Amino acid sequence: MLSRADIDLVVFDVLGTLVNEPGGIRDGIRELAPDGDIDGLAELWENHVARRQQRMLDGRDPYADSETVDREAAELVADKCGVTDAAAIGRLATVERRLEPWSDTVAGLELLARQFPIVGLSNASRATLTRLSAKAGLRWHFLLSAQDANSYKPAAEVYRLAVDLAGSAPQRVLKVAAHAWDLRAAQEVGLRTAYVPRPVGDPPRDSDAFDLHAASLADLAATLGDD
Amino acid sequence: MLSRADIDLVVFDVLGTLVNEPGGIRDGIRELAPDGDIDGLAELWENHVARRQQRMLDGRDPYADSETVDREAAELVADKCGVTDAAAIGRLATVERRLEPWSDTVAGLELLARQFPIVGLSNASRATLTRLSAKAGLRWHFLLSAQDANSYKPAAEVYRLAVDLAGSAPQRVLKVAAHAWDLRAAQEVGLRTAYVPRPVGDPPRDSDAFDLHAASLADLAATLGDD
């Protein structure tokens, strides 16, 4: 069983794991187009972001940060709804700065911060992470953006940013996420993994073997504290 | 008078302003050489760091991060004292990871974090900042290391990291420090400035004109909150 003494640093996924990203995107779209097909427009947004990140990971597109990609997605959504108000589109483009934390996030980070260096590692840009952290009340010992590697998760070099920061062996770094795909990629680089379920996460398959499954961040802190 | 509505982001110097750097270095040296000339050895350390940073800023030395320079300083001090114990020298080399916060630091950052995005901007390396923040209980919305610019304060490009992160005009970014030299350099780049006195700081001269002089971080939060 993994315990406190095995871990030098805890790295958190942010979007989806600590804040409600899909809910926030839907709220932003609803603000722009109250009578629109919110789920369909959110799918348009999410597909655009996924496709653009994949094209960058495949080397077909040059790197662009998350703010650039979010702006493109906001423009696509606005186009689809026939909205042309630049201020409204600009507000949707920055929706990730205003995502809401899950109910256990702020207290859970506080608990874990007493036990470990806590670091965020996110596909969001540095500027977005700063505003999002301030708005949602997430406070860190350090923050890494995939922008630091000019790439996106699940690329291995993004997880290596955390290993380099820790200055430890990868197996002494614990990655926490609500997305099995994110934990699998962290595992490939040698990190330890903790899955935390969220309503919008990507649950593990039978074939996954993560080090910990915690019901919440408080549960994770309690589990790691018992050593 | 500068007030809350004028500022998008607050940037803090860390070493000296939030944690007692000279005191921590002296404690580390005392641990290595209890009977040594602590002030003389601390001067040796501080002069080495200052000279190395200056040589890098002048382009005479290639960039090396703060951990590398601290290790050189620790070896110089050990040499001077005739200490050869590698573990003891290694512990002194990482002394900046264990600096103590000033008494108002943790609560003051907490107060300011409710009002603004709070960002650290330090000459310490990213790895040192992570460990130091965890040990001293400093928690951030983002952290910038001069290492991100392969340089050191007072080089202008280090302050520009904060302006880029804010995505605002420089005059909407407030720099907080106990060192007048640091505030002067921030001013050159257009940032607003707040001086907070510390026993080990660099006080303003009559010719300095900083935007705010606060007695403590709590005083700074109260002053900025009145708008």
Interface residues (C-beta under 8 A of the other chain):
Chain A: L9 A113 F116 P117 I118 V119 R126 A127 L129 T130 R131 S133 A134 G137 L138 R139 W140 H141 F142 L143 D164 L165 A166 G167
Chain B: L9 A113 F116 P117 I118 V119 R126 A127 L129 T130 R131 S133 A134 G137 L138 R139 W140 H141 F142 L143 D164 L165 A166 G167
